[in-house]
């Protein structure tokens, strides 16, 4: 059951958090089509290092200590087509990840000695609504490609269909399906739900993946959010031991428990700061472009800090 939940969260995160400026949460609260022509965003993520182990078939094959982790990302997105509630959006992103694993014992070399990791991605995502009697059906679809410093790594596609069972100015509740193509999941379709409720002009419940938060708005320009969010990191490695795959993908998913502060300026610029504790969900090595898990990584709970900037034109 835990494995299914993790796969579902991985899949939905691919659509709602890292691949586009338009999210399901945005579409739930939208009352009119966006007039944004271009969105530029940057984010810096930091967390301390610590002890780690790599396990394969129940045997510890590597252990040591990892350095301080940092990730800097920049993203640009813009609508290609927009009419009513239908939108096609394109996005490009570059991420630089710095993390060095220093092994004290190493039986197999998966390539963790590499310090700098570069990820280039581009995607096209569409979103729209259709009426089903008195209900509305929200549709989202995305195709994404990724390259590393070694060259092209993978493509993937995802889509969601959500029936909104309740949709008022204060409450939005829906159930739907998530479908995935060419991801690490061996199961292509999963169910999920979304819930968002405005208590008053200050308080909001936001249970729209990847967030489960209580939000407080002390002013028109400031938002404080407390709760849990799911975050996923990954980069690509080249093993240096004969018999291992030529290309592998290291991925890490965590539950972030903390507080987020957002300040919105009148110039459509927003600044976000996020601080809290990360609890590990999965930490694994997969064959690149495949759902085949070849090893697991164990790390301890750590703190995290994120700083983000976003400008809409």
N, C-alpha and C positions, 0 to 999 in steps of 0.2 A: 504493500500500500504506500509506504514511504517513497519507493522508487517511482510509482505512478505520479504522486504529487510533485516530486522534484522535476520529472520530465515535463509535466504540465506547466510548471512555473518557468522552466527554461524556455519552453516554446512561446508562452505568452510574453515573456520578457523580450523576446526577439522582436516582437511587434511594438510593444507599448513603451519600452524604455530606451532602447539604444539605437534604433534604426530610423526614427523619424521624429520630427518635432510635433507631429499630430498624434495624440494618444486617444484611447478610448475614453479616458476621463474628460479630455477636451470636448469630445463629441457629445458626451452626456450632458454637459453643462452649456453647450452652445445654444444660443437662441437665434442667431442669424449667421450667415456665411462669413467666414473670416476674410478680411481685406488685406491680410499680410502677403506681401510679395516675396520677401526674403527673410529668412531667420538665420542669424549667426550665433553660435554658442561655443563656449569653452568651459572645460571642467578640469579640476585638479583633485586627485584622490591620493590620500596618504594613509599608511598604516605601518606599525612597527613589524620587524621580522621576528624570528624565533626558531625554536627547534622544529624539525620536520622529519618524516619518515616516508619512504616509498615502499609499498607492499605489492607483491605479485604472487598470486596463488597461495596466499597465507604466509608468505615468507618475506621478511624485511630485507630488501636488496640494496637499499641506500638509506643513510640517515646522516643528519648534520644540522647546520644552522643556516637560515636564510637572512639576507640583508633587509634593510628598510625598503619598503615597497612604495613606488610612486607611479602614477598614471596621469598623463596629460593628454587631453583630447580636444580637438576642434571639429566643428560640424557646420555645414551649410546646407540649408534646405529651402526649397521653393515649390510652389504649386505649378504643375504643368497644365492642368485643366481644372476649372472650377465652375460649377453651375448648380445653383440651389444648394442642396445638401450633398452633392456629389463632388468629390475632389480626387485628383491624381497628383501625388506629391513625389518629388525626387530629392534625394539626399546623398551627400558624400561626407565621409568622416576619415580623419586620421588620428590614430592613437599611438603614443609612445609609452611603453611600459618599461620600467627599470626595476629588475629584481634579480638578485644573484643568489643562487643556492650553493653553499659551500659544504660539500660532502666530507664526512670523516670516515665513512665506510661506503664503498660503491662496488657492487657486484656487476651491475649493468648500467651503462651510461646512456640515459635518455636525452642528453643534451642540455641539462639544467645549468651547465657551466656558462651558457650564454647570458650576458647581463642586460643588453638592450634588445627590445622587441618592438617591431613596427607593424602596425596593422592598417591597411587601407581598405575601405569598404564603400560600396555604392549600392543604392537600392531605389526601387520604385514601389510606391504603395498607393493603393486606391481605397476610398472609403465612400460609402453611400447608405441611403435609407430607402426602404420601400414599405408600402402599407400592406398589412395583412389584416383586413377587416378593420377592427378598432385598435389593433396593435401595430407597432412598427418593427421592422426587421433591420438591424444594423449589420452591414457587411463590410469587412475589411480584408484586404489581401496584399501580400508583399512578396517581392523577389529581391534577393540580396546576393552580392558577390563579394568575396574577401581575398585580399592579397597580403602576403607578408614580405619581409625583406628577401625571402627566398623565391618569390614568384607567386603565381596564382595558387590559392589553397582550396577554395570550395565555393559552391553556390548552394542556396537553400530557398525554400518558399514556404510561406505560412498563410493561413487565412482563418477568419473567425466569422461566425454568424450568430447574432444575439437577438432573441425575441424579447422586447421590452414589455414585461407583464404589467408594470406600473410606471407611468411617466408623467409626472406633474412637475410644477415649478419647484417643489420642495423635495420630492422623492423620485428616484429612478432605480428600478429593480428589473434585472433581466437575467435570463439563463440562455446558454448557447453552447456551441461546439467550436473547438479549436482543431484545425487540421494542419499537418506538417509534412513536408516533402524534403527528402535528403538531409534530415537532421540526425542527431545521434539517437533519436527515439525509435524503438522497434515497433511501437504502437502508433499508428498515424493519426488517430482521432481521439479527442478527450472532451468531456463535458466540463463546464465551469459556470460560475454565476458572478454577477456584479451588483453592487448595492451602493447607493450614494444618497444621503439624506441631509437636508439643511434644517437644523434645529431652529435657529433664528439667524439674525444678521451677523452674529458673532461666531457661532459654533456650527461645525459641519462634520458628519461622519463620512469617511471616504474609504470604502472597501472595494476598490477597483484595482485589480492586480496591475503592477506589483506592489501596491500600497495597501496597508490596513492601518489607517491613522485617524486620530481625532484632530481637527484643525480649528484653530482659534484666530480670529481676525480682529486685532485690537484697533486697527485703523484701516482706511481705504488702501493704504500702501504697504501694509505689513501683514504677514501671515506666519503663525507658529503652528507646527505640526508635531504631534507626539505619537509614536507608535512603532510599527514594524514595516519594513520594506525588504524586498528581495533584490539582491544584486548579483550579477554574473560577470566574471572576468575570464578571459582566455587569451592565449597566445600560442604560436606554433614553434615546434622544436624539430631538430634534426638529430636523431640518435646516432651515437658513435660506436655502438657495439654491433658486431655482425649477428644476424639472425633477428634483429628488431626491425620493425617497419622503417622505410626510408623517411616517412613524414608522420609526425604525431601532433596532436593538439592537446594542450594542457588547459583544463577548465576548472573553475572554482566558483561555487555558488554559496552564498551566505545569507543569513537573516540578519539584517541591520536593525537593532533596537536603539532608538535615539530621538533626538529633537532636531527639527529643521526650521531654520528661519529664512524667510524670503522677504525682500524689500523691492517694491516696484516703483520705478521712477516714472515721471510723466512722459519721458522721451521714449517709452516702450522698451526701456532697459530694466532688467531685473537681476538682482544679485541673490544667490542662495548659499547658505552655510549649513552644513550637516555634520553632527557630531554624535558619536555613540559607541555601542559595542557590537561586534560582529560575531555571530555564532555560525560555525561551519555546518553546511548541509551536505555538500559533495565536494570532493577534491580528487580529480581523476585524470588519467592520461588515456586518450582515445586514439585510435588510428585516424589520421586526418581524413575528413570527408566520410566517416563511417560511424556507425553506432557501436562498433566493437571496442569494448573497454579492455585495455591491456595492463593497467596498473592503477593503484589508488595511492593518494598522498594524504598523510595525516599531519595536520597543523593544529595549534592551540587557538583558543578564543583570543581575540585581540580587539583593541580600540580602532576607530577609524575617524577620518576627517575628510570632508569634501567641500570644495569651494567652486561655485559655478557662476557664469555670466551668460546672459542671453539678451540679444538685441533683435527686435522685429522692425522691419522696414515696410 
